[in-house]
Amino acid sequence: MTENDEQLIRQLEEELKKLNVADLLVQTVYTVSSLGYRKLADEDRDLDQARLAIEALRALVPVLEGSVGEDALRDFRQVTSNLQLAYADAAKGKVEDA
C-alpha cells in the first residue's frame, strides 16, 4: 500500500466519523423517492422498481422516528403516499393499455 493509499484511507475514516446515520437515511429517502418517481415516468417506466422504491420508503420512514423532526416525517409519509398513488395510476394505465 502506498503512502497516498494510506492517506486516502485516513481521510475516508475521518469522513466516516463525521457521518450521522440519520443524515444518511434522510438522503437515502430522498434518493429512493426520486428514483421511484423516475421509474413511473413514461420514458423509464419500470413498475417493479417503483414498487420496490415504495416498499423501501415504507420500511425506512418509520426508522427515522425520533431522529428527525415531525415536519420531515410528515413530508416523507406524504411523499410515500403520493408515490403509491402515482404507482396505482401507472399500473392502472398499464392494464388499460393491454
Biopython code that builds the backbone (N, CA, C, O; Angstrom):
import numpy as np
from Bio.PDB.StructureBuilder import StructureBuilder

atoms = [
    (1, "MET", "N", (0.853, -1.168, 0.000)),
    (1, "MET", "CA", (0.000, 0.000, 0.000)),
    (1, "MET", "C", (0.909, 1.244, 0.000)),
    (1, "MET", "O", (1.858, 1.349, 0.777)),
    (2, "THR", "N", (0.585, 2.159, -0.883)),
    (2, "THR", "CA", (1.404, 3.362, -0.992)),
    (2, "THR", "C", (1.002, 4.385, 0.067)),
    (2, "THR", "O", (-0.037, 4.265, 0.716)),
    (3, "GLU", "N", (1.845, 5.379, 0.218)),
    (3, "GLU", "CA", (1.546, 6.448, 1.169)),
    (3, "GLU", "C", (0.268, 7.185, 0.777)),
    (3, "GLU", "O", (-0.504, 7.590, 1.646)),
    (4, "ASN", "N", (0.041, 7.360, -0.521)),
    (4, "ASN", "CA", (-1.182, 8.006, -0.995)),
    (4, "ASN", "C", (-2.409, 7.185, -0.620)),
    (4, "ASN", "O", (-3.436, 7.741, -0.230)),
    (5, "ASP", "N", (-2.304, 5.863, -0.739)),
    (5, "ASP", "CA", (-3.416, 4.983, -0.369)),
    (5, "ASP", "C", (-3.722, 5.107, 1.121)),
    (5, "ASP", "O", (-4.883, 5.190, 1.523)),
    (6, "GLU", "N", (-2.674, 5.118, 1.927)),
    (6, "GLU", "CA", (-2.856, 5.239, 3.364)),
    (6, "GLU", "C", (-3.483, 6.580, 3.736)),
    (6, "GLU", "O", (-4.325, 6.654, 4.631)),
    (7, "GLN", "N", (-3.068, 7.632, 3.048)),
    (7, "GLN", "CA", (-3.636, 8.958, 3.298)),
    (7, "GLN", "C", (-5.117, 8.984, 2.908)),
    (7, "GLN", "O", (-5.938, 9.566, 3.617)),
    (8, "LEU", "N", (-5.447, 8.367, 1.804)),
    (8, "LEU", "CA", (-6.846, 8.303, 1.363)),
    (8, "LEU", "C", (-7.695, 7.538, 2.377)),
    (8, "LEU", "O", (-8.812, 7.948, 2.693)),
    (9, "ILE", "N", (-7.170, 6.444, 2.877)),
    (9, "ILE", "CA", (-7.888, 5.660, 3.886)),
    (9, "ILE", "C", (-8.108, 6.493, 5.149)),
    (9, "ILE", "O", (-9.198, 6.464, 5.721)),
    (10, "ARG", "N", (-7.102, 7.225, 5.586)),
    (10, "ARG", "CA", (-7.242, 8.084, 6.771)),
    (10, "ARG", "C", (-8.309, 9.154, 6.542)),
    (10, "ARG", "O", (-9.116, 9.436, 7.428)),
    (11, "GLN", "N", (-8.308, 9.745, 5.349)),
    (11, "GLN", "CA", (-9.312, 10.770, 5.031)),
    (11, "GLN", "C", (-10.713, 10.167, 5.043)),
    (11, "GLN", "O", (-11.643, 10.777, 5.571)),
    (12, "LEU", "N", (-10.872, 8.987, 4.471)),
    (12, "LEU", "CA", (-12.174, 8.324, 4.463)),
    (12, "LEU", "C", (-12.628, 8.003, 5.884)),
    (12, "LEU", "O", (-13.801, 8.171, 6.218)),
    (13, "GLU", "N", (-11.705, 7.543, 6.714)),
    (13, "GLU", "CA", (-12.045, 7.246, 8.100)),
    (13, "GLU", "C", (-12.497, 8.499, 8.845)),
    (13, "GLU", "O", (-13.433, 8.441, 9.642)),
    (14, "GLU", "N", (-11.843, 9.625, 8.594)),
    (14, "GLU", "CA", (-12.236, 10.889, 9.217)),
    (14, "GLU", "C", (-13.635, 11.308, 8.765)),
    (14, "GLU", "O", (-14.438, 11.781, 9.569)),
    (15, "GLU", "N", (-13.917, 11.133, 7.484)),
    (15, "GLU", "CA", (-15.246, 11.466, 6.961)),
    (15, "GLU", "C", (-16.310, 10.565, 7.574)),
    (15, "GLU", "O", (-17.399, 11.032, 7.907)),
    (16, "LEU", "N", (-16.009, 9.288, 7.726)),
    (16, "LEU", "CA", (-16.967, 8.358, 8.338)),
    (16, "LEU", "C", (-17.268, 8.737, 9.784)),
    (16, "LEU", "O", (-18.395, 8.555, 10.245)),
    (17, "LYS", "N", (-16.286, 9.255, 10.501)),
    (17, "LYS", "CA", (-16.503, 9.684, 11.879)),
    (17, "LYS", "C", (-17.516, 10.822, 11.949)),
    (17, "LYS", "O", (-18.268, 10.928, 12.918)),
    (18, "LYS", "N", (-17.536, 11.666, 10.929)),
    (18, "LYS", "CA", (-18.440, 12.814, 10.889)),
    (18, "LYS", "C", (-19.850, 12.421, 10.468)),
    (18, "LYS", "O", (-20.815, 13.121, 10.777)),
    (19, "LEU", "N", (-19.965, 11.306, 9.766)),
    (19, "LEU", "CA", (-21.236, 10.900, 9.180)),
    (19, "LEU", "C", (-22.224, 10.467, 10.250)),
    (19, "LEU", "O", (-21.868, 9.756, 11.191)),
    (20, "ASN", "N", (-23.451, 10.895, 10.101)),
    (20, "ASN", "CA", (-24.534, 10.582, 11.012)),
    (20, "ASN", "C", (-25.486, 9.634, 10.279)),
    (20, "ASN", "O", (-25.870, 9.907, 9.142)),
    (21, "VAL", "N", (-25.867, 8.537, 10.909)),
    (21, "VAL", "CA", (-26.722, 7.546, 10.260)),
    (21, "VAL", "C", (-28.056, 8.159, 9.854)),
    (21, "VAL", "O", (-28.554, 7.883, 8.763)),
    (22, "ALA", "N", (-28.632, 8.975, 10.705)),
    (22, "ALA", "CA", (-29.916, 9.604, 10.376)),
    (22, "ALA", "C", (-29.794, 10.464, 9.120)),
    (22, "ALA", "O", (-30.681, 10.453, 8.267)),
    (23, "ASP", "N", (-28.691, 11.211, 9.009)),
    (23, "ASP", "CA", (-28.490, 12.039, 7.820)),
    (23, "ASP", "C", (-28.391, 11.175, 6.565)),
    (23, "ASP", "O", (-28.942, 11.522, 5.520)),
    (24, "LEU", "N", (-27.694, 10.061, 6.672)),
    (24, "LEU", "CA", (-27.564, 9.154, 5.534)),
    (24, "LEU", "C", (-28.923, 8.563, 5.160)),
    (24, "LEU", "O", (-29.240, 8.433, 3.978)),
    (25, "LEU", "N", (-29.719, 8.208, 6.160)),
    (25, "LEU", "CA", (-31.052, 7.663, 5.881)),
    (25, "LEU", "C", (-31.963, 8.705, 5.238)),
    (25, "LEU", "O", (-32.736, 8.383, 4.336)),
    (26, "VAL", "N", (-31.876, 9.935, 5.692)),
    (26, "VAL", "CA", (-32.666, 11.010, 5.079)),
    (26, "VAL", "C", (-32.273, 11.157, 3.613)),
    (26, "VAL", "O", (-33.141, 11.254, 2.745)),
    (27, "GLN", "N", (-30.992, 11.172, 3.336)),
    (27, "GLN", "CA", (-30.537, 11.267, 1.946)),
    (27, "GLN", "C", (-31.006, 10.067, 1.137)),
    (27, "GLN", "O", (-31.365, 10.203, -0.032)),
    (28, "THR", "N", (-31.004, 8.903, 1.751)),
    (28, "THR", "CA", (-31.479, 7.696, 1.077)),
    (28, "THR", "C", (-32.964, 7.804, 0.750)),
    (28, "THR", "O", (-33.392, 7.418, -0.337)),
    (29, "VAL", "N", (-33.745, 8.325, 1.684)),
    (29, "VAL", "CA", (-35.179, 8.515, 1.433)),
    (29, "VAL", "C", (-35.381, 9.446, 0.239)),
    (29, "VAL", "O", (-36.201, 9.164, -0.635)),
    (30, "TYR", "N", (-34.645, 10.546, 0.197)),
    (30, "TYR", "CA", (-34.747, 11.460, -0.948)),
    (30, "TYR", "C", (-34.378, 10.752, -2.249)),
    (30, "TYR", "O", (-35.080, 10.873, -3.253)),
    (31, "THR", "N", (-33.293, 10.028, -2.223)),
    (31, "THR", "CA", (-32.815, 9.357, -3.435)),
    (31, "THR", "C", (-33.800, 8.289, -3.902)),
    (31, "THR", "O", (-34.124, 8.210, -5.087)),
    (32, "VAL", "N", (-34.270, 7.473, -2.972)),
    (32, "VAL", "CA", (-35.206, 6.399, -3.323)),
    (32, "VAL", "C", (-36.517, 6.978, -3.845)),
    (32, "VAL", "O", (-37.078, 6.459, -4.810)),
    (33, "SER", "N", (-37.009, 8.035, -3.227)),
    (33, "SER", "CA", (-38.266, 8.619, -3.703)),
    (33, "SER", "C", (-38.089, 9.216, -5.097)),
    (33, "SER", "O", (-38.962, 9.061, -5.951)),
    (34, "SER", "N", (-36.984, 9.888, -5.330)),
    (34, "SER", "CA", (-36.727, 10.454, -6.664)),
    (34, "SER", "C", (-36.632, 9.357, -7.712)),
    (34, "SER", "O", (-37.199, 9.470, -8.799)),
    (35, "LEU", "N", (-35.920, 8.307, -7.382)),
    (35, "LEU", "CA", (-35.780, 7.196, -8.317)),
    (35, "LEU", "C", (-37.120, 6.502, -8.542)),
    (35, "LEU", "O", (-37.435, 6.092, -9.659)),
    (36, "GLY", "N", (-37.903, 6.375, -7.481)),
    (36, "GLY", "CA", (-39.233, 5.771, -7.618)),
    (36, "GLY", "C", (-40.106, 6.548, -8.585)),
    (36, "GLY", "O", (-40.759, 5.963, -9.448)),
    (37, "TYR", "N", (-40.118, 7.867, -8.441)),
    (37, "TYR", "CA", (-40.887, 8.691, -9.382)),
    (37, "TYR", "C", (-40.347, 8.553, -10.795)),
    (37, "TYR", "O", (-41.111, 8.503, -11.759)),
    (38, "ARG", "N", (-39.035, 8.492, -10.913)),
    (38, "ARG", "CA", (-38.419, 8.353, -12.233)),
    (38, "ARG", "C", (-38.863, 7.053, -12.910)),
    (38, "ARG", "O", (-39.073, 7.016, -14.123)),
    (39, "LYS", "N", (-39.001, 6.001, -12.120)),
    (39, "LYS", "CA", (-39.402, 4.706, -12.666)),
    (39, "LYS", "C", (-40.886, 4.665, -13.036)),
    (39, "LYS", "O", (-41.348, 3.695, -13.636)),
    (40, "LEU", "N", (-41.623, 5.702, -12.683)),
    (40, "LEU", "CA", (-43.027, 5.809, -13.091)),
    (40, "LEU", "C", (-43.208, 6.674, -14.333)),
    (40, "LEU", "O", (-44.287, 6.698, -14.926)),
    (41, "ALA", "N", (-42.157, 7.381, -14.725)),
    (41, "ALA", "CA", (-42.235, 8.233, -15.915)),
    (41, "ALA", "C", (-42.382, 7.357, -17.160)),
    (41, "ALA", "O", (-41.840, 6.253, -17.223)),
    (42, "ASP", "N", (-43.113, 7.858, -18.135)),
    (42, "ASP", "CA", (-43.369, 7.086, -19.351)),
    (42, "ASP", "C", (-42.092, 6.572, -20.003)),
    (42, "ASP", "O", (-42.030, 5.422, -20.438)),
    (43, "GLU", "N", (-41.078, 7.425, -20.068)),
    (43, "GLU", "CA", (-39.858, 7.038, -20.786)),
    (43, "GLU", "C", (-39.002, 6.028, -20.017)),
    (43, "GLU", "O", (-38.179, 5.343, -20.625)),
    (44, "ASP", "N", (-39.175, 5.921, -18.703)),
    (44, "ASP", "CA", (-38.378, 4.992, -17.890)),
    (44, "ASP", "C", (-39.250, 4.036, -17.085)),
    (44, "ASP", "O", (-38.810, 3.522, -16.057)),
    (45, "ARG", "N", (-40.457, 3.793, -17.527)),
    (45, "ARG", "CA", (-41.424, 3.025, -16.726)),
    (45, "ARG", "C", (-40.905, 1.646, -16.369)),
    (45, "ARG", "O", (-40.558, 0.847, -17.239)),
    (46, "ASP", "N", (-40.859, 1.387, -15.077)),
    (46, "ASP", "CA", (-40.488, 0.080, -14.542)),
    (46, "ASP", "C", (-41.259, -0.072, -13.231)),
    (46, "ASP", "O", (-40.793, 0.341, -12.169)),
    (47, "LEU", "N", (-42.441, -0.668, -13.326)),
    (47, "LEU", "CA", (-43.322, -0.745, -12.165)),
    (47, "LEU", "C", (-42.735, -1.590, -11.042)),
    (47, "LEU", "O", (-42.984, -1.311, -9.869)),
    (48, "ASP", "N", (-41.960, -2.616, -11.381)),
    (48, "ASP", "CA", (-41.332, -3.421, -10.327)),
    (48, "ASP", "C", (-40.355, -2.581, -9.510)),
    (48, "ASP", "O", (-40.312, -2.687, -8.284)),
    (49, "GLN", "N", (-39.572, -1.748, -10.191)),
    (49, "GLN", "CA", (-38.623, -0.888, -9.489)),
    (49, "GLN", "C", (-39.353, 0.190, -8.684)),
    (49, "GLN", "O", (-38.926, 0.528, -7.580)),
    (50, "ALA", "N", (-40.436, 0.726, -9.219)),
    (50, "ALA", "CA", (-41.222, 1.724, -8.492)),
    (50, "ALA", "C", (-41.831, 1.103, -7.235)),
    (50, "ALA", "O", (-41.848, 1.728, -6.174)),
    (51, "ARG", "N", (-42.325, -0.119, -7.359)),
    (51, "ARG", "CA", (-42.902, -0.811, -6.207)),
    (51, "ARG", "C", (-41.826, -1.060, -5.149)),
    (51, "ARG", "O", (-42.083, -0.916, -3.954)),
    (52, "LEU", "N", (-40.623, -1.433, -5.589)),
    (52, "LEU", "CA", (-39.518, -1.646, -4.657)),
    (52, "LEU", "C", (-39.165, -0.345, -3.930)),
    (52, "LEU", "O", (-38.865, -0.366, -2.736)),
    (53, "ALA", "N", (-39.198, 0.769, -4.632)),
    (53, "ALA", "CA", (-38.940, 2.072, -4.013)),
    (53, "ALA", "C", (-39.988, 2.366, -2.945)),
    (53, "ALA", "O", (-39.653, 2.845, -1.861)),
    (54, "ILE", "N", (-41.232, 2.087, -3.240)),
    (54, "ILE", "CA", (-42.310, 2.315, -2.271)),
    (54, "ILE", "C", (-42.094, 1.458, -1.031)),
    (54, "ILE", "O", (-42.210, 1.946, 0.093)),
    (55, "GLU", "N", (-41.784, 0.195, -1.231)),
    (55, "GLU", "CA", (-41.565, -0.697, -0.091)),
    (55, "GLU", "C", (-40.361, -0.248, 0.740)),
    (55, "GLU", "O", (-40.384, -0.337, 1.967)),
    (56, "ALA", "N", (-39.319, 0.230, 0.075)),
    (56, "ALA", "CA", (-38.148, 0.731, 0.799)),
    (56, "ALA", "C", (-38.521, 1.945, 1.644)),
    (56, "ALA", "O", (-38.103, 2.054, 2.797)),
    (57, "LEU", "N", (-39.301, 2.853, 1.074)),
    (57, "LEU", "CA", (-39.737, 4.035, 1.829)),
    (57, "LEU", "C", (-40.603, 3.636, 3.017)),
    (57, "LEU", "O", (-40.467, 4.183, 4.111)),
    (58, "ARG", "N", (-41.485, 2.686, 2.788)),
    (58, "ARG", "CA", (-42.360, 2.226, 3.873)),
    (58, "ARG", "C", (-41.554, 1.606, 5.012)),
    (58, "ARG", "O", (-41.983, 1.636, 6.166)),
    (59, "ALA", "N", (-40.388, 1.046, 4.691)),
    (59, "ALA", "CA", (-39.527, 0.466, 5.725)),
    (59, "ALA", "C", (-38.653, 1.523, 6.389)),
    (59, "ALA", "O", (-38.450, 1.489, 7.603)),
    (60, "LEU", "N", (-38.135, 2.459, 5.601)),
    (60, "LEU", "CA", (-37.174, 3.436, 6.126)),
    (60, "LEU", "C", (-37.799, 4.560, 6.941)),
    (60, "LEU", "O", (-37.255, 4.957, 7.972)),
    (61, "VAL", "N", (-38.924, 5.069, 6.491)),
    (61, "VAL", "CA", (-39.502, 6.249, 7.149)),
    (61, "VAL", "C", (-39.789, 6.001, 8.630)),
    (61, "VAL", "O", (-39.439, 6.853, 9.447)),
    (62, "PRO", "N", (-40.408, 4.881, 9.023)),
    (62, "PRO", "CA", (-40.639, 4.669, 10.460)),
    (62, "PRO", "C", (-39.351, 4.583, 11.284)),
    (62, "PRO", "O", (-39.353, 4.930, 12.465)),
    (63, "VAL", "N", (-38.271, 4.133, 10.684)),
    (63, "VAL", "CA", (-36.993, 4.030, 11.386)),
    (63, "VAL", "C", (-36.486, 5.410, 11.798)),
    (63, "VAL", "O", (-35.761, 5.539, 12.784)),
    (64, "LEU", "N", (-36.863, 6.429, 11.051)),
    (64, "LEU", "CA", (-36.395, 7.794, 11.318)),
    (64, "LEU", "C", (-37.136, 8.479, 12.462)),
    (64, "LEU", "O", (-36.726, 9.551, 12.908)),
    (65, "GLU", "N", (-38.225, 7.871, 12.945)),
    (65, "GLU", "CA", (-38.969, 8.474, 14.052)),
    (65, "GLU", "C", (-38.043, 8.668, 15.248)),
    (65, "GLU", "O", (-37.336, 7.748, 15.658)),
    (66, "GLY", "N", (-38.059, 9.865, 15.794)),
    (66, "GLY", "CA", (-37.209, 10.188, 16.926)),
    (66, "GLY", "C", (-35.833, 10.698, 16.527)),
    (66, "GLY", "O", (-35.095, 11.221, 17.361)),
    (67, "SER", "N", (-35.484, 10.546, 15.248)),
    (67, "SER", "CA", (-34.173, 11.006, 14.772)),
    (67, "SER", "C", (-34.259, 12.239, 13.900)),
    (67, "SER", "O", (-33.270, 12.949, 13.714)),
    (68, "VAL", "N", (-35.441, 12.495, 13.364)),
    (68, "VAL", "CA", (-35.673, 13.693, 12.558)),
    (68, "VAL", "C", (-36.942, 14.356, 13.075)),
    (68, "VAL", "O", (-37.714, 13.748, 13.817)),
    (69, "GLY", "N", (-37.147, 15.592, 12.680)),
    (69, "GLY", "CA", (-38.309, 16.335, 13.150)),
    (69, "GLY", "C", (-39.625, 15.800, 12.603)),
    (69, "GLY", "O", (-39.668, 15.106, 11.587)),
    (70, "GLU", "N", (-40.678, 16.140, 13.301)),
    (70, "GLU", "CA", (-42.017, 15.702, 12.882)),
    (70, "GLU", "C", (-42.386, 16.231, 11.497)),
    (70, "GLU", "O", (-43.072, 15.551, 10.734)),
    (71, "ASP", "N", (-41.930, 17.451, 11.169)),
    (71, "ASP", "CA", (-42.219, 18.006, 9.848)),
    (71, "ASP", "C", (-41.597, 17.144, 8.751)),
    (71, "ASP", "O", (-42.230, 16.876, 7.730)),
    (72, "ALA", "N", (-40.368, 16.719, 8.966)),
    (72, "ALA", "CA", (-39.695, 15.872, 7.982)),
    (72, "ALA", "C", (-40.408, 14.531, 7.862)),
    (72, "ALA", "O", (-40.604, 14.031, 6.754)),
    (73, "LEU", "N", (-40.794, 13.950, 8.983)),
    (73, "LEU", "CA", (-41.517, 12.675, 8.939)),
    (73, "LEU", "C", (-42.834, 12.818, 8.191)),
    (73, "LEU", "O", (-43.196, 11.968, 7.377)),
    (74, "ARG", "N", (-43.545, 13.901, 8.476)),
    (74, "ARG", "CA", (-44.806, 14.142, 7.774)),
    (74, "ARG", "C", (-44.564, 14.248, 6.278)),
    (74, "ARG", "O", (-45.308, 13.668, 5.487)),
    (75, "ASP", "N", (-43.532, 14.983, 5.881)),
    (75, "ASP", "CA", (-43.215, 15.127, 4.461)),
    (75, "ASP", "C", (-42.855, 13.789, 3.830)),
    (75, "ASP", "O", (-43.289, 13.489, 2.717)),
    (76, "PHE", "N", (-42.058, 12.979, 4.538)),
    (76, "PHE", "CA", (-41.666, 11.673, 3.996)),
    (76, "PHE", "C", (-42.875, 10.750, 3.852)),
    (76, "PHE", "O", (-42.979, 9.999, 2.882)),
    (77, "ARG", "N", (-43.784, 10.811, 4.820)),
    (77, "ARG", "CA", (-45.009, 9.999, 4.716)),
    (77, "ARG", "C", (-45.860, 10.457, 3.536)),
    (77, "ARG", "O", (-46.444, 9.638, 2.827)),
    (78, "GLN", "N", (-45.924, 11.770, 3.330)),
    (78, "GLN", "CA", (-46.692, 12.305, 2.209)),
    (78, "GLN", "C", (-46.071, 11.893, 0.875)),
    (78, "GLN", "O", (-46.785, 11.527, -0.059)),
    (79, "VAL", "N", (-44.759, 11.953, 0.789)),
    (79, "VAL", "CA", (-44.073, 11.528, -0.432)),
    (79, "VAL", "C", (-44.372, 10.055, -0.707)),
    (79, "VAL", "O", (-44.637, 9.674, -1.847)),
    (80, "THR", "N", (-44.328, 9.233, 0.335)),
    (80, "THR", "CA", (-44.616, 7.807, 0.169)),
    (80, "THR", "C", (-46.047, 7.611, -0.328)),
    (80, "THR", "O", (-46.281, 6.826, -1.247)),
    (81, "SER", "N", (-46.997, 8.315, 0.268)),
    (81, "SER", "CA", (-48.396, 8.215, -0.162)),
    (81, "SER", "C", (-48.570, 8.678, -1.607)),
    (81, "SER", "O", (-49.266, 8.035, -2.393)),
    (82, "ASN", "N", (-47.938, 9.792, -1.946)),
    (82, "ASN", "CA", (-48.041, 10.308, -3.317)),
    (82, "ASN", "C", (-47.440, 9.326, -4.322)),
    (82, "ASN", "O", (-47.981, 9.131, -5.410)),
    (83, "LEU", "N", (-46.332, 8.718, -3.952)),
    (83, "LEU", "CA", (-45.700, 7.743, -4.837)),
    (83, "LEU", "C", (-46.597, 6.514, -5.005)),
    (83, "LEU", "O", (-46.686, 5.948, -6.095)),
    (84, "GLN", "N", (-47.254, 6.110, -3.930)),
    (84, "GLN", "CA", (-48.183, 4.981, -4.021)),
    (84, "GLN", "C", (-49.341, 5.312, -4.964)),
    (84, "GLN", "O", (-49.746, 4.476, -5.771)),
    (85, "LEU", "N", (-49.863, 6.515, -4.862)),
    (85, "LEU", "CA", (-50.954, 6.919, -5.748)),
    (85, "LEU", "C", (-50.492, 6.978, -7.207)),
    (85, "LEU", "O", (-51.202, 6.533, -8.108)),
    (86, "ALA", "N", (-49.306, 7.525, -7.428)),
    (86, "ALA", "CA", (-48.758, 7.592, -8.782)),
    (86, "ALA", "C", (-48.522, 6.190, -9.333)),
    (86, "ALA", "O", (-48.739, 5.940, -10.519)),
    (87, "TYR", "N", (-48.084, 5.291, -8.486)),
    (87, "TYR", "CA", (-47.882, 3.898, -8.899)),
    (87, "TYR", "C", (-49.222, 3.276, -9.305)),
    (87, "TYR", "O", (-49.320, 2.607, -10.334)),
    (88, "ALA", "N", (-50.245, 3.504, -8.486)),
    (88, "ALA", "CA", (-51.571, 2.950, -8.801)),
    (88, "ALA", "C", (-52.071, 3.482, -10.138)),
    (88, "ALA", "O", (-52.617, 2.729, -10.944)),
    (89, "ASP", "N", (-51.889, 4.760, -10.372)),
    (89, "ASP", "CA", (-52.291, 5.340, -11.659)),
    (89, "ASP", "C", (-51.505, 4.729, -12.807)),
    (89, "ASP", "O", (-52.077, 4.414, -13.850)),
    (90, "ALA", "N", (-50.213, 4.560, -12.629)),
    (90, "ALA", "CA", (-49.374, 3.985, -13.683)),
    (90, "ALA", "C", (-49.747, 2.537, -13.941)),
    (90, "ALA", "O", (-49.805, 2.104, -15.091)),
    (91, "ALA", "N", (-50.002, 1.779, -12.867)),
    (91, "ALA", "CA", (-50.375, 0.375, -13.025)),
    (91, "ALA", "C", (-51.729, 0.254, -13.703)),
    (91, "ALA", "O", (-51.934, -0.638, -14.527)),
    (92, "LYS", "N", (-52.650, 1.139, -13.364)),
    (92, "LYS", "CA", (-53.965, 1.138, -13.995)),
    (92, "LYS", "C", (-53.840, 1.451, -15.475)),
    (92, "LYS", "O", (-54.512, 0.836, -16.303)),
    (93, "GLY", "N", (-52.988, 2.400, -15.809)),
    (93, "GLY", "CA", (-52.756, 2.758, -17.204)),
    (93, "GLY", "C", (-52.176, 1.595, -17.982)),
    (93, "GLY", "O", (-52.490, 1.413, -19.158)),
    (94, "LYS", "N", (-51.333, 0.807, -17.334)),
    (94, "LYS", "CA", (-50.721, -0.360, -17.987)),
    (94, "LYS", "C", (-51.795, -1.385, -18.321)),
    (94, "LYS", "O", (-51.788, -1.977, -19.400)),
    (95, "VAL", "N", (-52.726, -1.591, -17.378)),
    (95, "VAL", "CA", (-53.804, -2.551, -17.599)),
    (95, "VAL", "C", (-54.714, -2.072, -18.728)),
    (95, "VAL", "O", (-55.122, -2.862, -19.579)),
    (96, "GLU", "N", (-55.033, -0.767, -18.734)),
    (96, "GLU", "CA", (-55.904, -0.222, -19.764)),
    (96, "GLU", "C", (-55.243, -0.288, -21.134)),
    (96, "GLU", "O", (-55.928, -0.461, -22.142)),
    (97, "ASP", "N", (-53.909, -0.153, -21.185)),
    (97, "ASP", "CA", (-53.189, -0.204, -22.461)),
    (97, "ASP", "C", (-53.108, -1.613, -23.015)),
    (97, "ASP", "O", (-52.933, -1.802, -24.219)),
    (98, "ALA", "N", (-53.234, -2.612, -22.134)),
    (98, "ALA", "CA", (-53.062, -4.007, -22.577)),
    (98, "ALA", "C", (-54.200, -4.486, -23.435)),
    (98, "ALA", "O", (-54.196, -5.633, -23.881)),
]
sb = StructureBuilder()
sb.init_structure("model")
sb.init_model(0)
sb.init_chain("A")
sb.init_seg("    ")
for serial, (resi, resn, name, xyz) in enumerate(atoms, 1):
    if name == "N":
        sb.init_residue(resn, " ", resi, " ")
    sb.init_atom(name, np.array(xyz, "f"), 0.0, 1.0, " ", f" {name:<3s}", serial, name[0])
structure = sb.get_structure()
